[in-house]
Protein backbone atom coordinates (compact mmCIF):
# COMPACT_ATOMS: atom_id res chain seq x y z
CA UNK A 1 0.00 0.00 0.00
CA UNK A 2 1.30 3.42 -1.00
CA UNK A 3 2.10 6.00 1.66
CA UNK A 4 2.30 9.66 0.83
CA UNK A 5 3.31 12.80 2.68
CA UNK A 6 1.56 16.10 1.94
CA UNK A 7 3.62 19.21 2.44
CA UNK A 8 1.62 22.40 2.81
CA UNK A 9 1.42 25.77 4.49
CA UNK A 10 -0.58 25.76 7.72
CA UNK A 11 -2.92 28.20 5.97
CA UNK A 12 -3.83 25.45 3.50
CA UNK A 13 -4.69 22.84 6.15
CA UNK A 14 -8.30 22.51 4.92
CA UNK A 15 -7.16 21.66 1.40
CA UNK A 16 -4.61 19.20 2.72
CA UNK A 17 -7.21 17.46 4.88
CA UNK A 18 -9.57 17.19 1.92
CA UNK A 19 -6.89 15.49 -0.20
CA UNK A 20 -6.07 13.15 2.69
CA UNK A 21 -9.71 12.08 2.89
CA UNK A 22 -9.82 11.44 -0.85
CA UNK A 23 -6.65 9.35 -0.71
CA UNK A 24 -7.99 7.42 2.26
CA UNK A 25 -11.18 6.63 0.34
CA UNK A 26 -9.03 4.92 -2.27
CA UNK A 27 -7.02 3.15 0.45
CA UNK A 28 -3.89 5.26 0.15
CA UNK A 29 -2.31 6.35 3.43
CA UNK A 30 -1.32 10.00 3.58
CA UNK A 31 0.44 11.98 6.28
CA UNK A 32 1.06 15.62 6.97
CA UNK A 33 2.68 17.68 9.71
CA UNK A 34 0.31 19.67 11.88
CA UNK A 35 2.31 22.73 12.70
CA UNK A 36 2.07 24.79 15.87
CA UNK A 37 2.80 28.11 14.19
CA UNK A 38 2.86 29.88 17.56
CA UNK A 39 6.14 28.07 18.15
CA UNK A 40 7.65 29.28 14.90
CA UNK A 41 6.26 26.42 12.78
CA UNK A 42 8.37 23.84 14.62
CA UNK A 43 8.43 20.51 12.78
CA UNK A 44 7.55 17.31 14.55
CA UNK A 45 10.57 15.51 15.98
CA UNK A 46 9.89 12.32 14.06
CA UNK A 47 9.57 14.06 10.69
CA UNK A 48 12.70 12.40 9.27
CA UNK A 49 11.35 8.95 10.09
CA UNK A 50 7.91 9.74 8.68
CA UNK A 51 9.29 11.08 5.40
CA UNK A 52 11.58 8.08 5.03
CA UNK A 53 8.57 5.72 5.14
CA UNK A 54 6.67 7.58 2.40
CA UNK A 55 6.77 6.73 -1.31
CA UNK A 56 6.06 10.24 -2.57
CA UNK A 57 5.96 13.80 -1.36
CA UNK A 58 3.00 15.85 -2.53
CA UNK A 59 3.56 19.59 -2.31
CA UNK A 60 0.60 21.97 -2.37
CA UNK A 61 1.72 24.86 -4.58
CA UNK A 62 -0.15 27.94 -3.43
CA UNK A 63 0.86 31.52 -2.70
CA UNK A 64 0.92 30.52 0.97
CA UNK A 65 3.64 27.94 0.25
CA UNK A 66 6.00 30.75 -0.84
CA UNK A 67 6.23 32.05 2.71
CA UNK A 68 6.12 28.71 4.51
CA UNK A 69 9.43 27.61 5.96
CA UNK A 70 7.93 24.23 6.86
CA UNK A 71 7.21 23.40 3.19
CA UNK A 72 10.79 24.25 2.21
CA UNK A 73 12.19 22.17 5.10
CA UNK A 74 10.01 19.15 4.31
CA UNK A 75 11.06 19.18 0.66
CA UNK A 76 14.76 19.35 1.55
CA UNK A 77 14.47 16.61 4.18
CA UNK A 78 12.52 14.33 1.83
CA UNK A 79 15.12 14.77 -0.93
CA UNK A 80 17.81 13.88 1.60
CA UNK A 81 16.20 10.75 3.09
CA UNK A 82 14.50 9.60 -0.16
CA UNK A 83 16.82 10.77 -2.98
CA UNK A 84 15.22 8.46 -5.59
CA UNK A 85 11.56 9.04 -4.70
CA UNK A 86 9.38 11.40 -6.68
CA UNK A 87 8.14 14.73 -5.48
CA UNK A 88 4.81 15.74 -7.05
CA UNK A 89 3.94 19.45 -6.97
CA UNK A 90 0.17 19.94 -7.00
CA UNK A 91 -0.24 23.36 -8.61
CA UNK A 92 -3.17 25.43 -7.35
CA UNK A 93 -1.60 28.75 -8.36
CA UNK A 94 0.35 28.99 -11.66
CA UNK A 95 1.91 32.31 -10.67
CA UNK A 96 4.05 30.64 -8.00
CA UNK A 97 7.60 29.86 -9.13
CA UNK A 98 8.44 26.39 -7.83
CA UNK A 99 12.17 27.01 -7.35
CA UNK A 100 11.35 29.93 -5.05
CA UNK A 101 9.80 27.41 -2.65
CA UNK A 102 12.75 25.01 -2.78
CA UNK A 103 15.76 24.74 -5.14
CA UNK A 104 15.25 22.09 -7.82
CA UNK A 105 11.50 21.72 -7.23
CA UNK A 106 10.80 22.98 -10.77
CA UNK A 107 12.36 19.91 -12.39
CA UNK A 108 9.63 17.59 -11.10
CA UNK A 109 6.51 16.80 -13.12
CA UNK A 110 3.61 18.90 -11.86
CA UNK A 111 -0.13 18.24 -11.76
CA UNK A 112 -2.26 21.25 -12.67
CA UNK A 113 -5.41 21.91 -10.60
CA UNK A 114 -5.93 25.48 -11.82
CA UNK A 115 -7.98 24.82 -14.96
CA UNK A 116 -10.03 21.80 -13.92
CA UNK A 117 -9.98 20.32 -10.40
CA UNK A 118 -11.48 17.03 -11.55
CA UNK A 119 -8.80 16.56 -14.21
CA UNK A 120 -6.18 17.35 -11.60
CA UNK A 121 -7.41 14.65 -9.24
CA UNK A 122 -7.70 12.18 -12.10
CA UNK A 123 -4.07 12.80 -13.01
CA UNK A 124 -3.00 12.43 -9.39
CA UNK A 125 -4.77 9.11 -8.87
CA UNK A 126 -3.63 7.83 -12.27
CA UNK A 127 -0.08 7.87 -10.86
CA UNK A 128 -1.19 5.10 -8.52
CA UNK A 129 -3.18 3.09 -11.05
CA UNK A 130 -6.55 4.35 -9.79
CA UNK A 131 -9.35 5.75 -11.95
CA UNK A 132 -10.78 8.68 -10.02
CA UNK A 133 -14.60 8.64 -9.70
CA UNK A 134 -14.91 5.49 -11.77
CA UNK A 135 -18.16 4.27 -10.19
CA UNK A 136 -20.74 3.53 -12.88
CA UNK A 137 -24.28 4.85 -12.70
CA UNK A 138 -26.23 2.65 -10.31
CA UNK A 139 -29.65 3.50 -11.70
CA UNK A 140 -31.45 0.54 -13.12
CA UNK A 141 -33.70 0.81 -16.10
CA UNK A 142 -33.90 3.83 -18.36
CA UNK A 143 -31.95 6.93 -17.43
CA UNK A 144 -34.45 9.58 -16.38
CA UNK A 145 -32.25 12.27 -17.92
CA UNK A 146 -32.69 10.85 -21.43
CA UNK A 147 -36.26 12.03 -21.62
CA UNK A 148 -37.58 8.54 -22.23
CA UNK A 149 -40.93 7.41 -20.85
CA UNK A 150 -40.05 4.96 -18.05
CA UNK A 151 -43.65 4.44 -17.00
CA UNK A 152 -45.32 1.09 -17.45
CA UNK A 153 -48.11 0.85 -19.97
CA UNK A 154 -50.67 0.37 -17.23
CA UNK A 155 -49.37 3.36 -15.25
CA UNK A 156 -52.35 5.64 -14.55
CA UNK A 157 -50.27 8.68 -15.52
CA UNK A 158 -49.82 7.41 -19.09
CA UNK A 159 -53.46 6.51 -19.66
CA UNK A 160 -55.70 8.33 -22.13
CA UNK A 161 -56.92 11.59 -20.60
CA UNK A 162 -60.58 10.66 -21.19
CA UNK A 163 -60.12 7.45 -19.21
CA UNK A 164 -58.40 9.31 -16.41
CA UNK A 165 -61.12 11.94 -16.23
CA UNK A 166 -63.87 9.32 -16.21
CA UNK A 167 -62.15 7.38 -13.42
CA UNK A 168 -61.65 10.53 -11.37
CA UNK A 169 -65.26 11.65 -11.76
CA UNK A 170 -66.66 8.24 -10.89
CA UNK A 171 -64.39 7.82 -7.85
CA UNK A 172 -65.36 11.29 -6.58
CA UNK A 173 -69.06 10.50 -6.94
CA UNK A 174 -68.86 7.12 -5.23
CA UNK A 175 -66.68 8.42 -2.40
CA UNK A 176 -68.65 11.55 -1.62
CA UNK A 177 -72.15 10.09 -1.80
CA UNK A 178 -71.42 6.70 -0.27
CA UNK A 179 -73.42 4.95 -2.95
CA UNK A 180 -72.93 1.53 -4.38
CA UNK A 181 -71.29 1.18 -7.76
CA UNK A 182 -74.36 -0.48 -9.31
CA UNK A 183 -76.79 2.30 -8.29
CA UNK A 184 -78.16 4.21 -11.30
CA UNK A 185 -78.78 7.95 -11.40
CA UNK A 186 -82.33 9.12 -11.94
CA UNK A 187 -82.12 11.73 -14.71
CA UNK A 188 -85.42 13.25 -13.57
CA UNK A 189 -84.27 13.62 -9.98
CA UNK A 190 -82.70 17.05 -9.48
CA UNK A 191 -81.20 16.05 -6.11
CA UNK A 192 -79.34 13.07 -7.56
CA UNK A 193 -78.11 15.12 -10.52
CA UNK A 194 -76.95 17.90 -8.20
CA UNK A 195 -75.01 15.40 -6.09
CA UNK A 196 -73.34 14.12 -9.24
CA UNK A 197 -72.61 17.69 -10.36
CA UNK A 198 -70.92 18.65 -7.10
CA UNK A 199 -68.96 15.41 -6.91
CA UNK A 200 -67.35 15.64 -10.31
CA UNK A 201 -66.54 19.32 -9.72
CA UNK A 202 -64.36 18.20 -6.85
CA UNK A 203 -62.62 15.69 -9.08
CA UNK A 204 -62.15 18.25 -11.85
CA UNK A 205 -60.04 20.42 -9.52
CA UNK A 206 -57.15 18.02 -10.16
CA UNK A 207 -57.06 19.08 -13.82
CA UNK A 208 -56.34 22.19 -15.88
CA UNK A 209 -58.41 22.98 -18.97
CA UNK A 210 -57.02 25.16 -21.78
CA UNK A 211 -58.37 26.22 -25.14
CA UNK A 212 -56.30 25.99 -28.32
CA UNK A 213 -54.66 29.40 -27.82
CA UNK A 214 -53.63 28.70 -24.22
CA UNK A 215 -56.39 30.35 -22.19
CA UNK A 216 -56.95 28.57 -18.89
CA UNK A 217 -60.59 28.06 -17.83
CA UNK A 218 -62.24 27.82 -14.45
CA UNK A 219 -62.91 24.13 -13.72
CA UNK A 220 -66.41 24.76 -12.35
CA UNK A 221 -67.39 26.51 -15.55
CA UNK A 222 -65.92 23.69 -17.65
CA UNK A 223 -67.66 21.00 -15.60
CA UNK A 224 -71.05 22.69 -15.81
CA UNK A 225 -70.67 23.19 -19.54
CA UNK A 226 -69.64 19.61 -20.27
CA UNK A 227 -72.24 18.03 -17.96
CA UNK A 228 -75.09 20.00 -19.50
CA UNK A 229 -73.94 19.05 -22.98
CA UNK A 230 -73.63 15.42 -21.90
CA UNK A 231 -77.18 15.39 -20.56
CA UNK A 232 -78.44 16.97 -23.78
CA UNK A 233 -76.65 14.33 -25.84
CA UNK A 234 -78.06 11.54 -23.67
CA UNK A 235 -81.60 12.92 -24.09
CA UNK A 236 -81.20 12.73 -27.86
CA UNK A 237 -79.78 9.22 -27.77
CA UNK A 238 -82.34 6.62 -28.79
CA UNK A 239 -80.98 4.15 -26.23
CA UNK A 240 -82.13 6.44 -23.40
CA UNK A 241 -85.37 7.81 -24.89
CA UNK A 242 -87.48 5.34 -22.98
CA UNK A 243 -85.38 5.28 -19.81
CA UNK A 244 -84.93 7.78 -17.00
CA UNK A 245 -81.96 6.04 -15.42
CA UNK A 246 -78.27 5.93 -16.32
CA UNK A 247 -75.34 4.28 -14.65
CA UNK A 248 -72.88 6.82 -13.14
CA UNK A 249 -69.95 5.32 -15.02
CA UNK A 250 -71.65 6.06 -18.36
CA UNK A 251 -72.57 9.58 -17.35
CA UNK A 252 -69.07 10.29 -16.04
CA UNK A 253 -67.62 8.92 -19.29
CA UNK A 254 -69.90 11.19 -21.34
CA UNK A 255 -68.74 14.25 -19.40
CA UNK A 256 -65.07 13.20 -19.65
CA UNK A 257 -65.35 12.64 -23.40
CA UNK A 258 -66.84 16.08 -24.06
CA UNK A 259 -64.27 17.75 -21.80
CA UNK A 260 -61.37 16.04 -23.59
CA UNK A 261 -62.78 16.99 -26.99
CA UNK A 262 -63.43 20.66 -26.23
CA UNK A 263 -60.38 21.41 -24.08
CA UNK A 264 -56.72 20.59 -23.79
CA UNK A 265 -56.80 18.86 -20.41
CA UNK A 266 -53.70 18.48 -18.26
CA UNK A 267 -53.21 17.07 -14.78
CA UNK A 268 -52.05 19.49 -12.17
CA UNK A 269 -48.49 18.85 -10.92
CA UNK A 270 -49.08 19.37 -7.19
CA UNK A 271 -45.37 18.99 -6.43
CA UNK A 272 -44.76 22.50 -7.75
CA UNK A 273 -47.29 24.19 -5.50
CA UNK A 274 -46.04 26.08 -2.49
CA UNK A 275 -49.02 24.67 -0.60
CA UNK A 276 -49.82 21.20 -1.91
CA UNK A 277 -52.82 20.87 0.39
CA UNK A 278 -54.64 23.89 -0.96
CA UNK A 279 -55.26 22.50 -4.44
CA UNK A 280 -55.37 26.08 -5.69
CA UNK A 281 -54.20 26.95 -9.16
CA UNK A 282 -52.04 30.04 -8.72
CA UNK A 283 -51.79 30.79 -12.40
CA UNK A 284 -53.94 33.54 -13.85
CA UNK A 285 -57.15 32.24 -15.38
CA UNK A 286 -57.48 33.82 -18.78
CA UNK A 287 -60.77 33.63 -20.62
CA UNK A 288 -62.91 35.99 -22.63
CA UNK A 289 -66.65 36.13 -23.17
CA UNK A 290 -66.21 35.38 -26.87
CA UNK A 291 -64.14 32.26 -26.25
CA UNK A 292 -66.70 30.94 -23.74
CA UNK A 293 -69.58 31.25 -26.17
CA UNK A 294 -67.52 29.64 -28.92
CA UNK A 295 -67.52 26.43 -26.91
CA UNK A 296 -71.28 26.08 -26.97
C-alpha positions, 0 to 999 in steps of 0.5 A: 500500500502506498504511503504519501506525505503532503507538504503544505502551508498551515494556511492550507490545512483545509485543502490538505485534509480534503486530499487526505480524505480522498486518498484514504477513500481509495485506500492510500495512506497520507500523512502531513505535519500539523504545525504549531505556528505559535512556536515558529512552525516547529516541525515534529521531531519524528519528521525524518522517520515519517518522510523516510517511510513515504513513497512520494511527497506531494507539495501543495503549490499555493501563494501561501507555500512561498512564505512557509518555511515548513514546506521548504524544510520538508522538501529538503528533508525528503530529498535527503532521506529519499533521494530516488523518490518522486516529489509531485507538486500539485499546482493550485496557483500557476503564478508561483515559481516552484524554485522559489519554494525550494531549489530544484523543485521545478524539475519535477513533473507537476499536476495542474489543478488550476484549470479543472480540479477534476482533471487534476485529481484524475491525473493524481490518482492515475499515478497510482493506477486508480481511476478517479470517480470510476463508479458507474451509474447505479440507476437501473432501467432507463436513465431519467435524464434521457427524456424517455418514458419509463412508466409502465403501460398500465401506469395511470399517468400514461393513460388516455386523458378521457379514461383518467377523467372518467375514473376521477369523476366516478371515484369522486361521486362514489366516495362523496355520496357513499353509494354503491357502484351499481346504483343508477342515477335518476335523470329526472331527480334534481337532487341526484343530478346535483349530487353528481354535479358537485362530486365531479366538480371536486374531481375536476379540480385536479385538472387544468383545462385550456383552449387551443390558444392557451387560455386557462378556464375555471374548472367549475365553468368547464364541468357545468358546460360539459355536464349540460352538454352530456345530458343533452346528448343523452336525451337525444340518444335513442338508447335512453329515450325510454329510460330515465336512469343511467349508470354513473360510469356512463354519465361520467364517461360522457362528461369526460369525453366532451371535456377532452374533446373541447379542451386541452386537459392536463393534470395538475403537478401538485409537487410545484405548488407552495401549498400542496394541500390547498389544491389552488391553481395560482396561475392567472385564469385567462378567458374571454366572453367570446371564447366561452360562447364559442364552446357552446 
